[in-house]
């Protein structure tokens, strides 16, 4: 069965869509297969994702995010298979690093969307715990024939100072996206929508800002636009420090995610280069003189 036939079969198995015979338009997705069918979007989970994604948690988070007004309405969400149908956002552009740089005000709209989510009071079932997730991903990789980047465990040990600083002043956990790839943002020019809640959970809100900065390849001006839209002004040193820390830590974590994709034979990208590049970027940031200052600011609170 080819991809489109699989999508049609999946859609027609869902109550309310069994008689769909219109056209299907393939959309983006690094691990999943995403299709537009008229005024709805069908998401079919990628092979192997059940190893590290809890679909029941995702279904709850997607609905909570929709209620918070930052994500499209969920019309169907299977907590077992992960199949999902959401409302299509008309007039929205799927973002990329290039579009975040070229669309006026886009970083600020993303910052405002994060603030709306974080202030919503939504409760997600999963708690996103960075170092526990690193351990879990390492366990998954221990069963697969793929090599970690040289020095990975050394950098994890060096991140002990980060862990201590974060533990010294724990953040108030709020509902967070936790995986802010540019492609998970849909921009109308007036409003930024966020989609794909596979990795979402209760987390330090500064993770979302730091991770989006990395994914979007933001420069200093874009960072400031996002941060000031989020805070309504300049953040405290400890808040800025958390953002910078999480720039490194998201690369440390997603290095392992990339290796899992490589081991699973995901053809969507060169995941060896992806993982090695993320690890090198993490290491480079952690070795800067400024990074130690940000860790100290977080520890001080």
N, C-alpha and C positions, 0 to 999 in steps of 0.2 A: 504494500500500500504506500503510495507516494505521500508527501507532506500535505498536499491540499486535500487528498482523499481522506487522510487521517483527520484533518481539521473538520471536514464536512461530517464525518462520522461522529466526531466528538460533539459537535454542535447539535446535530440531530438527535443525539441521545439525551440532551438536556430538555427538561420539560419547558414548553413554551417556544422552543426553537426547532422542534422536530420537522417542521415543514419548510425550513429555510432552504431555498434553492437559488438565492442570489449569488452575486460574485463575492469572492474572498480576496482580500488584499493583504499580502504578507507584510508585516511590520518588523520592527527590530527585535533584539533579544540575544544576549550572549549565551545563555544556557537554555532558555525556554523558546517555544515557538508561539509567536503572537500574530493574530490575524484580525483584520477589520471585517466585520460582516454588517454592512449597513450602518446603523447607529449604535452598534455595540462592538466590543473588542473581546475576542476569545483568547485565553492564554492556556497553552498546553505545557505542562512541566517537562523540562529536559530530562533525558536519561541520566540516572544516577543521583539526581538531586534529593531523592528520598533518604540518602545516607546522612545528610546534614541539614535538611530543612524540615521543620515540623509544620505540616500543611494546616493542621487544626489551628495552631497559633496564628499562622498567616491569615487565615480566613477571618478570625476575630479582629486582628489588627487592621485589615483592609476595610472592614465595616466601620470600625471606630474612627479611622482616619477620614472616611467619607462623612461620617457624622460631624467630625470636627471641621469640615468644609475645606479640606486640603487635597482630597483625593476623589476620583469619580465614584459615582454610585455603584455598589456591587449588586448585580442582578442575580448572580449565581456563584456560589463558592463551595466546592466539594472539599470537606475537611480531610478526606482520605486520599483521593487521587490528586488533589491540587488543581483540578480544572476550574477555571474562573471566567465569568463573563461580567464585564463592566461597561458602563455607559461611555460612548465615544465623546470626546471633548472636541466639538466643532471649532475650527479656526485656530487650534493650538499647534504649535511647532514642537517637535521632539528635539530636545536640546543636545548640543555637542559642545566641546570646549571652544570651538570656533564661534559658535552662535552665542555662547556666554560672553565672548569678547566683543562681538559685533552688534548684538541687540542692545540698544540703549536701555539701561536700568535693570538688565536681567539679573545680575548678582544681588541687587537690592531686593528685587521681587522674590528671589529665592530665600534671602534672609527673613523677609516678612512672612513667607509661608512657613518657615521653620518656627518662627515665633508664635504663629497662630497654632501650630501643632503642639508645641511645647507648653503653651498656656491653656490648652483646651481641657485639661483634666482627664483626657482619655487614659484608660488603663489597658495596657497590652499584657497578654498572658506570660510572655517570655521576658526574662531579665538578661540583657546583653552584658555579659561579663568578659571583658577583653582577654584576660589571661587564662580564664577557663576555656574560652573558645580556642585559643592557641593550643592548649593542651588537647582539646578534642580533635582539632584538625590534625595534629601530629599523630594522634592515635589512628585516625582514618588513613593517613599516609603510611603508617607503619605496616599496613597490610598491602601496600601497592609498590610496584617496581618503578620508583621515581626518586631522584636524588634531590636533597635539599641544597640550596645555595651554600657554597663554602662559607663557614663562619656563622651560619644561622643561629646555632645554639649559643654561641658566644654573645651575639647581640641580644638574645633573649635574657641572658644573665645580666648584661649591662643595663637592660631595661628594668632591672630590679630597683634602681634609683627612681625611675618613673613611677613604678608601682608603689614605692614607699611614699612618694610625694602625694600621689592621688589618695592613698589611704590615710594620710595625715589630715586631709581636709576633704572628706567624702562629699560628693555632689548630691543634691537632691535629685533623685531619679525621676525622669518624666518620659512620656511616650516619645520615642525617637524613631526615625527611619532607619538609621544605622548603615545603609548602603546607598549613599547618594551619588550613584553614577549620573553623569549628565543626562543620559538617555532615560533616566527615571523622572525627568522634569519635562513638563509640557507647558509652554509659554504662549499665552494669548497676546502678549504685549501690554496687557493691563493686570494680568493675574498669573501666578505660577502655580501649577498643579503638580502633585507628587504621586507617582505610581510605584507599584512593585514593593510589597511589604514582606518579602520572604525572610529578611534578616532583622526585621524590626523588633523592638523590645524596649523595656524600661532601661534608660541609660542616662549618662551625663549628657546634657543637651549640647555641650561644646564639641562632642564627637561629631555631630552632624555638620557643624560649621567647618571643623578641621578637615573632615573627609571630603566634603564638597570642594573645598579649596584645592585639594590634591587632585581629585578627579577632573575638575574643570581647568586645571593648570592655571589657576588664578595668579595674576601679578599682584603687586602691592596695592594698586588702586582698586582692583576688583575685590580683594580681601576687605579693604576698608569699606567699600560700598556695601558688601554683604553684612559685615560686622555692625556697622553703624545703623543700617536698616533694622537689624535684629535688636540692638540695644537701645536705639533711639539716641545714640551718642557714642562716646568712647567707652570701651570696657575697662574694668579694673585690670591691673597687671596680672593678677591670678587668673582672671577669665581669659585674657589674651594668652597667658602661658598654657592653659589647658588646650586652647585651640592649636597652638604650635605643637605641643606634645602629641596630640592626637593625629596631627599630620604624619608624624613618624610612626605612630602605633598602628594606624590604619594600613600603612604599607607593610608593616611587619605581619599583620594578620592576613591581609589579602594576598600576600606572597604565597601562603599555604593554600588559600582558596584556588589560586591559579594552578598550583601543582596538582590539586585534586582534579581540576578540569583536564589537565594534561594526562593524568593517569586514566581518566575516564574516556579519553579519546575524543573530547569535544572539538569539533572542527571549526568552531566559530572564530578562533584567533590562534596566534602562535603563543601558547600559554607558557612555554619555556622562557621565551623572551619576556613575556609579561611578568612572570614571577621574578626572574633575575633582575629586571629593571626596577621593579618595586622595592626589592630588597636593597639594591644599590642606593636608591633614593633615600630609603629609611636610614641606612648607615651613614650616608653623607650628611643628612640633617642632624643626626645624633652627635656627629663629630664636630659640629660647629661650636664656637665659644658661646654664641648666643643661646644655644639649646640648654646648656647648664644653667644659665640665668633664668630661663623660663621654668625649668624644673624647680629651682629655688623659690621663685615667686609662687608657684603652686603649693609648695610645701609650707610657705609662710602664710598663705591664705589671704 
